[in-house]
């Protein structure tokens, strides 16, 4: 089975719309993670607010008791990535999300997600906002707005060419 | 979920139809996304590297799988396990 096919099978039907411009399946982003790719709720769900400095809810600073990552991703693993230099640095203790936050103003500050240790994937070395693209199109050759990815967790997979294995 | 390659939209459309994908496939012909996420080193790279990224609801990337091996069949499982772990931690 193609990995892509497996991902599709895990991703739910993606029936709801929102991408715009393309055909029905092109507009299937909203809820695309609903079935098979469980993710945390959107910001403001009451989960622990862990800030970039490791503090919880703006309180005492320090470690987040195992809710941090320390992944050695230096060297060849990061080869070729635009942030390879940053990856080579020690990323221990980092959490993911906004820079700092005010626990009482969830609307103003993006939620910082706890990335637990021991994952298969590597934590992103630094926050990277969603790129603004100008030339990405869907299968109907309609321009894509990456903003359609906002509001849900998204798995974005790059593949070498259509109809290739894996 | 969204798949991204450098293919012409028609090729991706056929790919999606043939495989029954229920999510979009995007054509990143100028490598805008690929360069941002490490799937391309240059704007002229002929094909995307197999890379998977997980983006949080704000669009910020949370995890990256920079060296996906298509000959292994555990990548999907790994992605789902990781997302479940993130959900549990939050």
gemmi code that builds the backbone of each chain (N, CA, C; Angstrom):
import gemmi

chains = {
    "A": [
        ("UNK", (0.859, -1.195, 0.000), (0.000, 0.000, 0.000), (0.890, 1.240, 0.000)),
        ("UNK", (0.480, 2.190, -0.690), (1.165, 3.462, -0.631), (0.984, 4.060, 0.749)),
        ("UNK", (2.042, 4.659, 1.223), (1.902, 5.368, 2.490), (0.820, 6.408, 2.377)),
        ("UNK", (0.806, 7.050, 1.238), (-0.213, 8.076, 1.043), (-1.600, 7.488, 1.201)),
        ("UNK", (-1.781, 6.305, 0.676), (-3.079, 5.676, 0.809), (-3.408, 5.367, 2.252)),
        ("UNK", (-2.395, 4.933, 2.965), (-2.624, 4.638, 4.375), (-2.973, 5.906, 5.128)),
        ("UNK", (-2.286, 6.967, 4.810), (-2.602, 8.231, 5.458), (-4.022, 8.650, 5.147)),
        ("UNK", (-4.399, 8.425, 3.911), (-5.758, 8.785, 3.527), (-6.769, 7.980, 4.325)),
        ("UNK", (-6.464, 6.724, 4.493), (-7.393, 5.871, 5.215), (-7.515, 6.283, 6.668)),
        ("UNK", (-6.472, 6.883, 7.177), (-6.472, 7.263, 8.577), (-7.025, 8.655, 8.805)),
        ("UNK", (-7.245, 9.358, 7.758), (-7.495, 10.780, 7.924), (-8.959, 11.149, 7.970)),
        ("UNK", (-9.814, 10.218, 7.931), (-11.209, 10.586, 7.918), (-11.634, 10.998, 6.528)),
        ("UNK", (-12.870, 11.346, 6.396), (-13.353, 11.597, 5.048), (-13.086, 13.008, 4.570)),
        ("UNK", (-12.773, 13.895, 5.503), (-12.455, 15.254, 5.092), (-13.568, 15.880, 4.273)),
        ("UNK", (-14.758, 15.599, 4.649), (-15.872, 15.988, 3.798), (-16.240, 17.456, 3.923)),
        ("UNK", (-15.843, 18.058, 5.002), (-16.244, 19.437, 5.159), (-15.404, 20.356, 4.300)),
        ("UNK", (-15.936, 21.479, 3.992), (-15.291, 22.351, 3.034), (-14.399, 23.375, 3.675)),
        ("UNK", (-13.936, 24.289, 2.852), (-13.185, 25.381, 3.421), (-11.984, 25.807, 2.609)),
        ("UNK", (-11.449, 24.942, 1.787), (-10.243, 25.355, 1.073), (-10.583, 26.367, -0.015)),
        ("UNK", (-11.629, 26.133, -0.667), (-12.035, 27.086, -1.683), (-11.269, 26.946, -2.967)),
        ("UNK", (-11.948, 27.180, -4.034), (-11.252, 27.239, -5.305), (-11.128, 25.916, -6.002)),
        ("UNK", (-11.069, 24.851, -5.307), (-10.860, 23.572, -5.954), (-12.122, 22.754, -6.007)),
        ("UNK", (-11.967, 21.507, -6.350), (-13.135, 20.654, -6.329), (-13.425, 20.236, -4.904)),
        ("UNK", (-14.411, 19.376, -4.776), (-14.880, 19.057, -3.431), (-13.783, 18.471, -2.565)),
        ("UNK", (-13.028, 17.561, -3.103), (-11.998, 16.934, -2.294), (-10.859, 17.884, -1.997)),
        ("UNK", (-10.692, 18.859, -2.839), (-9.660, 19.851, -2.557), (-10.039, 20.699, -1.375)),
        ("UNK", (-11.281, 20.727, -1.082), (-11.754, 21.580, 0.000), (-12.003, 20.761, 1.252)),
        ("UNK", (-11.184, 19.770, 1.428), (-11.450, 18.810, 2.487), (-10.538, 18.974, 3.681)),
        ("UNK", (-10.039, 20.138, 3.909), (-9.078, 20.276, 4.986), (-9.725, 20.309, 6.347)),
        ("UNK", (-10.781, 21.062, 6.471), (-11.387, 21.175, 7.787), (-11.825, 19.805, 8.255)),
        ("UNK", (-11.357, 19.439, 9.421), (-11.712, 18.144, 9.972), (-10.920, 17.006, 9.402)),
        ("UNK", (-9.887, 17.304, 8.674), (-9.151, 16.224, 8.045), (-8.444, 15.344, 9.052)),
        ("UNK", (-8.244, 15.836, 10.236), (-7.581, 15.020, 11.240), (-8.582, 14.393, 12.213)),
        ("UNK", (-9.819, 14.537, 11.919), (-10.815, 14.164, 12.917), (-10.771, 12.689, 13.285)),
        ("UNK", (-10.639, 11.851, 12.300), (-10.810, 10.441, 12.594), (-9.532, 9.767, 13.046)),
        ("UNK", (-8.537, 9.898, 12.249), (-7.386, 9.072, 12.518), (-6.190, 9.790, 13.087)),
        ("UNK", (-6.240, 11.046, 13.151), (-5.080, 11.773, 13.633), (-5.496, 12.670, 14.773)),
        ("UNK", (-5.706, 12.071, 15.933), (-6.237, 12.855, 17.035), (-5.277, 13.945, 17.447)),
        ("UNK", (-5.805, 15.080, 17.730), (-4.960, 16.183, 18.155), (-5.641, 16.944, 19.253)),
        ("UNK", (-4.860, 17.729, 19.912), (-5.427, 18.527, 20.983), (-6.459, 19.497, 20.451)),
        ("UNK", (-7.270, 19.961, 21.352), (-8.243, 20.959, 20.959), (-7.535, 22.239, 20.591)),
        ("UNK", (-8.288, 23.104, 20.013), (-7.731, 24.388, 19.643), (-7.456, 25.180, 20.910)),
        ("UNK", (-6.661, 26.232, 20.764), (-6.309, 27.021, 21.945), (-7.524, 27.413, 22.767)),
        ("UNK", (-7.283, 27.481, 24.052), (-8.342, 27.880, 24.947), (-9.112, 26.714, 25.510)),
        ("UNK", (-8.583, 25.512, 25.371), (-9.323, 24.356, 25.848), (-9.048, 24.030, 27.303)),
        ("UNK", (-8.280, 24.841, 27.938), (-8.032, 24.615, 29.343), (-6.815, 23.761, 29.608)),
        ("UNK", (-6.135, 23.337, 28.601), (-4.933, 22.545, 28.806), (-3.833, 23.389, 29.419)),
        ("UNK", (-2.801, 22.720, 29.848), (-1.722, 23.451, 30.500), (-1.062, 24.422, 29.550)),
        ("UNK", (-0.901, 25.618, 29.987), (-0.213, 26.610, 29.181), (1.262, 26.567, 29.546)),
        ("UNK", (2.049, 26.014, 28.676), (3.478, 25.907, 28.935), (4.179, 26.894, 28.033)),
        ("UNK", (4.892, 27.779, 28.629), (5.495, 28.838, 27.853), (6.897, 28.455, 27.426)),
        ("UNK", (7.393, 29.261, 26.540), (8.677, 28.930, 25.937), (9.804, 28.851, 26.956)),
        ("UNK", (9.647, 29.528, 28.042), (10.704, 29.460, 29.039), (10.542, 28.265, 29.962)),
        ("UNK", (9.575, 27.457, 29.696), (9.383, 26.262, 30.500), (8.440, 26.442, 31.667)),
        ("UNK", (7.951, 27.624, 31.848), (7.063, 27.840, 32.979), (5.656, 27.378, 32.653)),
        ("UNK", (4.953, 27.074, 33.675), (3.577, 26.629, 33.518), (2.651, 27.746, 33.964)),
        ("UNK", (1.736, 28.093, 33.113), (0.725, 29.086, 33.441), (1.327, 30.362, 33.996)),
        ("UNK", (2.474, 30.687, 33.525), (3.081, 31.929, 33.957), (3.606, 31.869, 35.383)),
        ("UNK", (3.602, 30.702, 35.976), (4.041, 30.569, 37.356), (5.520, 30.288, 37.448)),
        ("UNK", (5.833, 29.366, 38.307), (7.242, 29.065, 38.539), (7.893, 28.573, 37.257)),
        ("UNK", (9.080, 29.060, 37.046), (9.790, 28.640, 35.849), (10.530, 27.350, 36.126)),
        ("UNK", (10.978, 26.744, 35.043), (11.731, 25.511, 35.207), (11.241, 24.435, 34.281)),
        ("UNK", (11.633, 23.250, 34.548), (11.255, 22.133, 33.700), (9.768, 21.884, 33.785)),
        ("UNK", (9.299, 21.184, 32.786), (7.883, 20.831, 32.787), (7.720, 19.349, 33.086)),
        ("UNK", (8.632, 18.850, 33.898), (8.493, 17.495, 34.431), (8.272, 16.447, 33.365)),
        ("UNK", (9.152, 16.400, 32.466), (9.091, 15.352, 31.455), (8.268, 15.716, 30.246)),
        ("UNK", (7.592, 16.794, 30.320), (6.768, 17.196, 29.181), (7.571, 18.036, 28.204)),
        ("UNK", (8.818, 17.777, 28.169), (9.674, 18.492, 27.238), (10.424, 17.471, 26.403)),
        ("UNK", (11.163, 17.957, 25.485), (11.877, 17.031, 24.622), (13.361, 17.299, 24.663)),
        ("UNK", (14.078, 16.278, 24.422), (15.518, 16.414, 24.277), (15.907, 15.411, 23.208)),
        ("UNK", (15.941, 15.878, 22.016), (16.199, 14.994, 20.893), (17.505, 15.398, 20.241)),
        ("UNK", (18.388, 14.461, 20.139), (19.649, 14.733, 19.471), (19.426, 14.617, 17.978)),
        ("UNK", (19.286, 15.735, 17.362), (19.015, 15.725, 15.935), (20.139, 16.398, 15.172)),
        ("UNK", (21.279, 16.482, 15.806), (22.414, 17.075, 15.112), (22.938, 16.102, 14.064)),
        ("UNK", (23.701, 16.651, 13.157), (24.375, 15.799, 12.201), (23.531, 15.449, 11.009)),
        ("UNK", (23.711, 14.233, 10.531), (23.138, 13.893, 9.240), (21.623, 13.857, 9.246)),
        ("UNK", (21.052, 13.660, 10.394), (19.585, 13.632, 10.438), (19.007, 14.934, 9.921)),
        ("UNK", (19.685, 15.998, 10.262), (19.163, 17.307, 9.870), (19.731, 17.777, 8.546)),
        ("UNK", (20.504, 16.954, 7.927), (21.148, 17.382, 6.697), (20.118, 17.815, 5.669)),
        ("UNK", (20.392, 18.946, 5.115), (19.528, 19.405, 4.044), (18.375, 20.254, 4.488)),
        ("UNK", (18.145, 20.308, 5.761), (17.038, 21.122, 6.215), (17.485, 22.562, 6.351)),
        ("UNK", (16.602, 23.470, 6.068), (16.991, 24.872, 6.109), (17.377, 25.336, 7.495)),
        ("UNK", (16.929, 24.620, 8.484), (17.242, 25.017, 9.845), (18.251, 24.070, 10.464)),
        ("UNK", (19.084, 23.452, 9.611), (20.012, 22.450, 10.107), (20.909, 22.985, 11.206)),
        ("UNK", (21.349, 24.202, 11.057), (22.219, 24.756, 12.083), (21.488, 24.864, 13.408)),
        ("UNK", (20.266, 25.284, 13.312), (19.500, 25.421, 14.548), (19.225, 24.063, 15.159)),
        ("UNK", (19.000, 23.091, 14.306), (18.714, 21.758, 14.809), (19.910, 21.205, 15.546)),
        ("UNK", (21.088, 21.568, 15.086), (22.288, 21.032, 15.707), (22.426, 21.491, 17.152)),
        ("UNK", (21.733, 22.531, 17.472), (21.791, 23.017, 18.847), (20.963, 22.122, 19.749)),
        ("UNK", (21.240, 22.201, 20.986), (20.495, 21.431, 21.968), (19.080, 21.989, 22.044)),
        ("UNK", (18.128, 21.142, 21.798), (16.746, 21.609, 21.831), (16.042, 21.141, 23.088)),
        ("UNK", (16.825, 20.731, 24.067), (16.197, 20.226, 25.279), (15.376, 21.302, 25.951)),
        ("UNK", (14.328, 20.867, 26.531), (13.528, 21.763, 27.327), (12.619, 22.674, 26.546)),
        ("UNK", (12.603, 22.533, 25.257), (11.790, 23.453, 24.504), (10.349, 22.974, 24.438)),
        ("UNK", (9.523, 23.910, 24.338), (8.131, 23.600, 24.089), (7.754, 24.289, 22.803)),
        ("UNK", (6.565, 24.084, 22.384), (6.194, 24.515, 21.056), (5.105, 25.547, 21.107)),
        ("UNK", (5.229, 26.544, 20.287), (4.155, 27.500, 20.193), (4.659, 28.914, 20.261)),
        ("UNK", (3.883, 29.765, 20.859), (4.207, 31.172, 20.881), (5.416, 31.473, 21.740)),
        ("UNK", (5.820, 32.681, 21.681), (7.023, 33.062, 22.395), (6.794, 33.063, 23.895)),
        ("UNK", (5.916, 33.874, 24.309), (5.543, 33.877, 25.712), (4.046, 34.030, 25.754)),
        ("UNK", (3.516, 33.881, 26.893), (2.072, 33.985, 26.933), (1.558, 34.523, 28.240)),
        ("UNK", (0.380, 35.026, 28.173), (-0.325, 35.453, 29.355), (-1.491, 34.506, 29.503)),
        ("UNK", (-1.479, 33.763, 30.574), (-2.469, 32.714, 30.743), (-3.886, 33.264, 30.785)),
        ("UNK", (-4.002, 34.537, 31.047), (-5.340, 35.095, 31.144), (-5.808, 35.711, 29.832)),
        ("UNK", (-4.970, 35.685, 28.836), (-5.358, 36.289, 27.567), (-5.130, 35.306, 26.434)),
        ("UNK", (-5.901, 34.246, 26.466), (-5.723, 33.182, 25.485), (-5.937, 33.679, 24.065)),
        ("UNK", (-6.779, 34.679, 23.928), (-7.035, 35.177, 22.585), (-5.836, 35.933, 22.023)),
        ("UNK", (-5.067, 36.521, 22.916), (-3.968, 37.353, 22.468), (-2.711, 36.535, 22.191)),
        ("UNK", (-2.507, 35.478, 22.916), (-1.282, 34.705, 22.767), (-1.611, 33.301, 22.291)),
        ("UNK", (-0.901, 32.817, 21.288), (-1.149, 31.465, 20.831), (-0.800, 30.460, 21.914)),
        ("UNK", (-1.544, 29.403, 21.939), (-1.279, 28.375, 22.926), (0.055, 27.714, 22.622)),
        ("UNK", (0.754, 27.424, 23.661), (2.005, 26.698, 23.514), (1.737, 25.236, 23.834)),
        ("UNK", (2.067, 24.400, 22.908), (1.768, 22.982, 23.066), (2.949, 22.265, 23.695)),
        ("UNK", (2.611, 21.361, 24.547), (3.649, 20.517, 25.128), (3.955, 19.397, 24.145)),
        ("UNK", (5.198, 19.296, 23.776), (5.628, 18.206, 22.917), (6.320, 17.181, 23.804)),
        ("UNK", (5.682, 16.068, 24.037), (6.257, 15.114, 24.986), (7.512, 14.461, 24.424)),
        ("UNK", (8.326, 13.908, 25.286), (9.534, 13.230, 24.822), (9.203, 11.874, 24.217)),
        ("UNK", (10.164, 11.364, 23.508), (10.052, 10.004, 23.009), (9.232, 9.837, 21.757)),
        ("UNK", (8.996, 10.896, 21.044), (8.205, 10.790, 19.820), (9.074, 10.299, 18.659)),
        ("UNK", (8.412, 9.812, 17.663), (9.125, 9.381, 16.457), (9.617, 10.593, 15.668)),
        ("UNK", (8.783, 11.589, 15.596), (9.158, 12.798, 14.876), (10.058, 13.679, 15.719)),
        ("UNK", (10.701, 14.581, 15.044), (11.585, 15.508, 15.739), (10.832, 16.802, 16.004)),
        ("UNK", (11.006, 17.346, 17.179), (10.368, 18.633, 17.425), (10.957, 19.687, 16.510)),
        ("UNK", (10.124, 20.548, 16.042), (10.619, 21.625, 15.187), (11.603, 22.463, 15.978)),
        ("UNK", (12.713, 22.811, 15.379), (13.770, 23.492, 16.119), (13.413, 24.907, 16.521)),
        ("UNK", (12.525, 25.497, 15.795), (12.126, 26.856, 16.120), (10.759, 27.090, 15.503)),
        ("UNK", (9.989, 27.964, 16.119), (8.668, 28.224, 15.550), (8.778, 28.763, 14.131)),
        ("UNK", (8.011, 28.200, 13.273), (7.993, 28.666, 11.882), (6.548, 28.958, 11.523)),
        ("UNK", (6.239, 30.215, 11.344), (4.853, 30.538, 10.984), (4.473, 29.890, 9.659)),
        ("UNK", (3.230, 29.732, 9.485), (2.739, 29.157, 8.241), (3.193, 30.007, 7.056)),
        ("UNK", (3.873, 29.414, 6.111), (4.366, 30.211, 4.982), (3.211, 30.781, 4.161)),
        ("UNK", (3.408, 31.976, 3.704), (2.466, 32.581, 2.766), (2.956, 32.220, 1.367)),
        ("UNK", (2.138, 31.550, 0.618), (2.558, 31.086, -0.701), (1.819, 31.865, -1.782)),
        ("UNK", (2.435, 31.895, -2.931), (1.834, 32.632, -4.042), (1.583, 31.754, -5.259)),
        ("UNK", (2.224, 30.599, -5.273), (2.161, 29.802, -6.496), (1.720, 28.364, -6.264)),
        ("UNK", (1.261, 28.062, -5.086), (0.789, 26.707, -4.816), (-0.659, 26.594, -5.293)),
        ("UNK", (-0.934, 25.535, -6.009), (-2.286, 25.342, -6.538), (-2.788, 23.953, -6.185)),
        ("UNK", (-4.089, 23.812, -6.200), (-4.687, 22.519, -5.927), (-4.841, 21.729, -7.232)),
        ("UNK", (-5.521, 20.623, -7.151), (-5.626, 19.775, -8.332), (-6.551, 20.338, -9.400)),
        ("UNK", (-7.245, 21.401, -9.067), (-8.034, 22.110, -10.076), (-7.304, 23.346, -10.582)),
        ("UNK", (-6.045, 23.408, -10.240), (-5.188, 24.515, -10.665), (-5.640, 25.849, -10.094)),
        ("UNK", (-6.266, 25.778, -8.938), (-6.700, 26.992, -8.262), (-5.697, 27.338, -7.164)),
        ("UNK", (-5.424, 28.611, -6.988), (-4.457, 29.017, -5.959), (-4.874, 28.537, -4.571)),
        ("UNK", (-3.885, 28.201, -3.804), (-4.105, 27.709, -2.453), (-3.751, 28.807, -1.463)),
        ("UNK", (-4.582, 28.933, -0.466), (-4.286, 29.823, 0.654), (-3.967, 28.933, 1.854)),
        ("UNK", (-2.752, 29.029, 2.338), (-2.368, 28.159, 3.440), (-3.172, 28.433, 4.711)),
        ("UNK", (-3.881, 29.535, 4.729), (-4.700, 29.837, 5.904), (-5.772, 28.780, 6.135)),
        ("UNK", (-6.078, 27.991, 5.122), (-7.082, 26.944, 5.312), (-6.578, 25.887, 6.293)),
        ("UNK", (-5.300, 25.901, 6.570), (-4.743, 24.924, 7.506), (-4.921, 25.354, 8.957)),
        ("UNK", (-5.304, 26.575, 9.158), (-5.435, 27.078, 10.524), (-6.663, 26.489, 11.201)),
        ("UNK", (-6.540, 26.307, 12.499), (-7.681, 25.854, 13.283), (-7.747, 24.371, 13.509)),
        ("UNK", (-6.828, 23.650, 12.934), (-6.790, 22.207, 13.181), (-5.346, 21.739, 13.037)),
        ("UNK", (-5.079, 20.611, 13.592), (-3.775, 19.996, 13.387), (-3.718, 19.482, 11.952)),
        ("UNK", (-2.564, 19.618, 11.371), (-2.408, 19.237, 9.969), (-1.177, 18.357, 9.789)),
        ("UNK", (-1.355, 17.297, 9.053), (-0.215, 16.500, 8.589), (0.036, 16.896, 7.141)),
        ("UNK", (1.207, 17.433, 6.889), (1.592, 17.802, 5.529), (2.724, 16.888, 5.088)),
        ("UNK", (2.473, 16.138, 4.054), (3.518, 15.206, 3.595), (3.958, 15.563, 2.187)),
        ("UNK", (5.234, 15.589, 2.032), (5.845, 15.875, 0.736), (6.245, 14.550, 0.096)),
        ("UNK", (5.984, 14.439, -1.169), (6.324, 13.227, -1.902), (6.996, 13.622, -3.217)),
        ("UNK", (7.859, 12.760, -3.715), (8.676, 13.141, -4.876), (7.864, 13.377, -6.139)),
        ("UNK", (6.893, 12.538, -6.359), (6.122, 12.676, -7.589), (4.836, 11.895, -7.464)),
        ("UNK", (3.828, 12.366, -8.159), (2.549, 11.681, -8.147), (2.710, 10.253, -8.640)),
        ("UNK", (1.934, 9.388, -8.027), (1.890, 7.978, -8.422), (3.202, 7.249, -8.203)),
        ("UNK", (3.983, 7.742, -7.276), (5.187, 7.016, -6.899), (4.944, 6.229, -5.639)),
        ("UNK", (5.733, 5.216, -5.471), (5.586, 4.340, -4.324), (5.877, 5.075, -3.023)),
        ("UNK", (5.077, 4.765, -2.040), (5.324, 5.303, -0.713), (4.595, 6.573, -0.416)),
    ],
    "B": [
        ("UNK", (-5.111, 17.028, 6.618), (-3.952, 16.458, 5.953), (-3.886, 16.990, 4.530)),
        ("UNK", (-2.697, 17.174, 4.078), (-2.499, 17.653, 2.718), (-1.186, 17.065, 2.196)),
        ("UNK", (-1.212, 16.648, 0.944), (-0.012, 16.171, 0.290), (0.533, 17.237, -0.641)),
        ("UNK", (1.841, 17.286, -0.735), (2.482, 18.330, -1.541), (3.585, 17.722, -2.399)),
        ("UNK", (3.565, 18.074, -3.653), (4.645, 17.677, -4.559), (4.866, 18.808, -5.548)),
        ("UNK", (5.761, 18.576, -6.476), (6.039, 19.587, -7.483), (5.331, 19.264, -8.798)),
        ("UNK", (4.467, 18.310, -8.766), (3.786, 17.868, -9.974), (2.820, 18.909, -10.516)),
        ("UNK", (2.499, 18.735, -11.771), (1.425, 19.515, -12.366), (0.106, 19.099, -11.693)),
        ("UNK", (-0.805, 20.031, -11.536), (-2.079, 19.688, -10.886), (-2.792, 18.499, -11.529)),
        ("UNK", (-2.672, 18.364, -12.830), (-3.351, 17.245, -13.482), (-2.777, 15.908, -13.027)),
        ("UNK", (-1.486, 15.872, -12.842), (-0.861, 14.632, -12.368), (-1.304, 14.318, -10.951)),
        ("UNK", (-1.378, 15.341, -10.139), (-1.844, 15.114, -8.772), (-3.316, 14.719, -8.727)),
        ("UNK", (-4.077, 15.299, -9.621), (-5.500, 14.949, -9.649), (-5.685, 13.481, -9.998)),
        ("UNK", (-4.933, 13.023, -10.967), (-5.007, 11.618, -11.342), (-4.532, 10.729, -10.200)),
        ("UNK", (-3.478, 11.145, -9.570), (-2.928, 10.404, -8.431), (-3.977, 10.266, -7.335)),
        ("UNK", (-4.604, 11.363, -7.019), (-5.600, 11.334, -5.946), (-6.799, 10.479, -6.331)),
        ("UNK", (-7.199, 10.599, -7.558), (-8.340, 9.804, -8.004), (-8.013, 8.314, -7.959)),
        ("UNK", (-6.866, 7.978, -8.469), (-6.485, 6.568, -8.529), (-6.330, 5.943, -7.151)),
        ("UNK", (-5.839, 6.751, -6.211), (-5.594, 6.226, -4.861), (-6.762, 6.472, -3.918)),
        ("UNK", (-7.723, 7.249, -4.368), (-8.887, 7.504, -3.531), (-8.609, 8.421, -2.354)),
        ("UNK", (-7.636, 9.283, -2.499), (-7.331, 10.208, -1.407), (-8.516, 11.135, -1.169)),
        ("UNK", (-8.816, 11.355, 0.089), (-9.932, 12.232, 0.442), (-9.432, 13.556, 1.000)),
        ("UNK", (-8.234, 13.884, 0.689), (-7.666, 15.152, 1.140), (-6.945, 15.785, -0.047)),
        ("UNK", (-6.633, 17.054, 0.057), (-6.048, 17.754, -1.092), (-4.616, 17.330, -1.382)),
        ("UNK", (-4.276, 17.447, -2.617), (-2.886, 17.381, -3.048), (-2.562, 18.725, -3.679)),
        ("UNK", (-1.491, 19.303, -3.228), (-1.113, 20.627, -3.714), (0.118, 20.535, -4.602)),
        ("UNK", (0.138, 21.381, -5.591), (1.287, 21.478, -6.485), (2.122, 22.687, -6.080)),
        ("UNK", (3.275, 22.392, -5.585), (4.185, 23.427, -5.091), (5.287, 23.626, -6.126)),
        ("UNK", (4.902, 24.126, -7.264), (5.831, 24.146, -8.395), (7.002, 25.098, -8.182)),
        ("UNK", (6.826, 26.070, -7.333), (7.934, 26.991, -7.051), (8.648, 26.642, -5.745)),
        ("UNK", (8.299, 25.506, -5.190), (8.984, 24.984, -3.994), (8.821, 25.918, -2.789)),
        ("UNK", (7.777, 26.659, -2.748), (7.610, 27.581, -1.625), (7.466, 26.831, -0.303)),
        ("UNK", (6.594, 25.866, -0.284), (6.406, 25.092, 0.934), (7.587, 24.162, 1.173)),
        ("UNK", (8.062, 23.567, 0.114), (9.159, 22.597, 0.251), (10.418, 23.250, 0.809)),
        ("UNK", (10.698, 24.447, 0.362), (11.862, 25.147, 0.888), (11.660, 25.516, 2.356)),
        ("UNK", (10.460, 25.847, 2.704), (10.190, 26.239, 4.084), (10.328, 25.060, 5.034)),
        ("UNK", (9.945, 23.885, 4.556), (9.894, 22.733, 5.452), (10.978, 21.698, 5.192)),
        ("UNK", (11.932, 22.037, 4.374), (13.071, 21.138, 4.207), (12.887, 20.040, 3.188)),
        ("UNK", (11.852, 20.117, 2.397), (11.659, 19.107, 1.362), (12.378, 19.469, 0.068)),
        ("UNK", (12.954, 20.638, 0.040), (13.769, 21.061, -1.101), (14.875, 21.962, -0.591)),
        ("UNK", (16.013, 21.820, -1.247), (17.144, 22.680, -0.878), (17.227, 23.908, -1.780)),
        ("UNK", (16.747, 23.749, -3.005), (16.820, 24.850, -3.968), (15.494, 24.938, -4.721)),
        ("UNK", (15.214, 26.092, -5.282), (13.971, 26.243, -6.058), (13.948, 25.416, -7.336)),
        ("UNK", (15.083, 24.873, -7.700), (15.121, 24.076, -8.930), (15.210, 22.578, -8.662)),
        ("UNK", (15.105, 22.207, -7.431), (15.163, 20.773, -7.116), (14.045, 20.054, -7.854)),
        ("UNK", (14.381, 18.980, -8.568), (13.384, 18.371, -9.451), (12.242, 17.660, -8.730)),
        ("UNK", (12.534, 17.116, -7.570), (11.491, 16.379, -6.857), (11.624, 16.631, -5.372)),
        ("UNK", (10.511, 16.583, -4.713), (10.517, 16.829, -3.267), (11.125, 15.649, -2.530)),
        ("UNK", (11.812, 15.965, -1.485), (12.273, 14.940, -0.562), (11.073, 14.472, 0.253)),
        ("UNK", (11.096, 13.234, 0.630), (10.002, 12.717, 1.451), (10.151, 13.260, 2.869)),
        ("UNK", (9.328, 14.212, 3.178), (9.328, 14.866, 4.484), (7.882, 14.985, 4.927)),
        ("UNK", (7.653, 14.752, 6.182), (6.330, 14.980, 6.755), (6.466, 15.988, 7.884)),
        ("UNK", (5.551, 16.922, 7.928), (5.532, 17.867, 9.044), (4.138, 17.862, 9.658)),
        ("UNK", (4.109, 18.108, 10.925), (2.837, 18.267, 11.634), (2.754, 19.711, 12.079)),
        ("UNK", (1.673, 20.341, 11.703), (1.448, 21.745, 12.039), (0.365, 21.841, 13.097)),
        ("UNK", (0.572, 22.735, 14.035), (-0.449, 22.911, 15.064), (-1.562, 23.824, 14.534)),
        ("UNK", (-2.607, 24.014, 15.304), (-3.741, 24.806, 14.785), (-3.401, 26.249, 14.438)),
        ("UNK", (-2.291, 26.750, 14.939), (-1.892, 28.105, 14.557), (-1.058, 28.103, 13.283)),
        ("UNK", (-0.820, 26.930, 12.750), (-0.019, 26.825, 11.541), (1.463, 26.701, 11.801)),
        ("UNK", (1.828, 26.694, 13.055), (3.236, 26.554, 13.422), (3.593, 25.076, 13.434)),
        ("UNK", (4.747, 24.775, 12.906), (5.066, 23.346, 12.855), (5.477, 22.826, 14.217)),
        ("UNK", (5.011, 21.644, 14.500), (5.264, 21.039, 15.790), (6.295, 19.933, 15.684)),
        ("UNK", (6.156, 19.112, 14.670), (7.059, 17.977, 14.500), (7.452, 17.864, 13.039)),
        ("UNK", (8.597, 17.275, 12.829), (9.062, 17.026, 11.468), (9.655, 15.625, 11.394)),
        ("UNK", (9.409, 14.999, 10.287), (10.012, 13.702, 9.960), (10.830, 13.951, 8.695)),
        ("UNK", (12.103, 14.272, 8.883), (12.882, 14.775, 7.747), (13.375, 13.702, 6.791)),
        ("UNK", (13.288, 12.472, 7.199), (13.826, 11.402, 6.346), (12.846, 10.235, 6.300)),
        ("UNK", (11.755, 10.434, 5.649), (10.753, 9.376, 5.551), (11.244, 8.307, 4.582)),
        ("UNK", (11.221, 7.080, 5.030), (11.656, 5.959, 4.205), (10.412, 5.261, 3.646)),
        ("UNK", (10.254, 5.396, 2.352), (9.044, 4.850, 1.726), (9.038, 3.332, 1.715)),
        ("UNK", (10.180, 2.730, 1.967), (10.216, 1.263, 1.945), (9.769, 0.676, 3.276)),
        ("UNK", (9.643, 1.528, 4.253), (9.123, 1.069, 5.532), (7.642, 1.421, 5.606)),
        ("UNK", (6.933, 0.673, 6.353), (5.487, 0.882, 6.377), (5.008, 1.327, 7.755)),
        ("UNK", (5.910, 1.880, 8.515), (5.539, 2.277, 9.863), (5.376, 3.792, 10.024)),
        ("UNK", (5.558, 4.511, 8.939), (5.533, 5.966, 9.082), (4.154, 6.474, 9.507)),
        ("UNK", (3.145, 5.947, 8.895), (1.798, 6.400, 9.252), (1.525, 6.109, 10.722)),
        ("UNK", (1.893, 4.928, 11.141), (1.694, 4.568, 12.536), (2.447, 5.525, 13.450)),
        ("UNK", (3.656, 5.843, 13.069), (4.452, 6.755, 13.892), (3.794, 8.129, 13.999)),
        ("UNK", (3.308, 8.621, 12.887), (2.668, 9.936, 12.898), (1.435, 9.916, 13.814)),
        ("UNK", (0.652, 8.881, 13.677), (-0.557, 8.803, 14.499), (-0.211, 8.634, 15.978)),
        ("UNK", (0.798, 7.851, 16.247), (1.221, 7.690, 17.645), (1.695, 9.023, 18.219)),
        ("UNK", (2.427, 9.749, 17.429), (2.931, 11.034, 17.915), (1.796, 12.016, 18.161)),
        ("UNK", (0.846, 12.044, 17.271), (-0.263, 12.972, 17.455), (-1.097, 12.582, 18.668)),
        ("UNK", (-1.240, 11.306, 18.878), (-1.959, 10.859, 20.073), (-1.194, 11.250, 21.330)),
        ("UNK", (0.123, 11.141, 21.273), (0.944, 11.509, 22.428), (0.847, 13.005, 22.712)),
        ("UNK", (0.833, 13.800, 21.663), (0.689, 15.246, 21.853), (-0.681, 15.554, 22.451)),
        ("UNK", (-1.677, 14.877, 21.954), (-3.021, 15.096, 22.490), (-3.066, 14.742, 23.977)),
        ("UNK", (-2.432, 13.643, 24.325), (-2.445, 13.222, 25.719), (-1.680, 14.190, 26.613)),
        ("UNK", (-0.668, 14.812, 26.069), (0.163, 15.723, 26.861), (-0.454, 17.105, 26.996)),
        ("UNK", (-1.483, 17.332, 26.268), (-2.083, 18.663, 26.293), (-3.527, 18.609, 26.749)),
    ],
}
model = gemmi.Model(1)
for chain_id, residues in chains.items():
    chain = gemmi.Chain(chain_id)
    for i, (resn, *xyz) in enumerate(residues, 1):
        res = gemmi.Residue()
        res.name, res.seqid = resn, gemmi.SeqId(i, " ")
        for name, pos in zip(("N", "CA", "C"), xyz):
            atom = gemmi.Atom()
            atom.name, atom.element = name, gemmi.Element(name[0])
            atom.pos, atom.b_iso = gemmi.Position(*pos), 0.0
            res.add_atom(atom)
        chain.add_residue(res)
    model.add_chain(chain)
structure = gemmi.Structure()
structure.add_model(model)
structure.setup_entities()
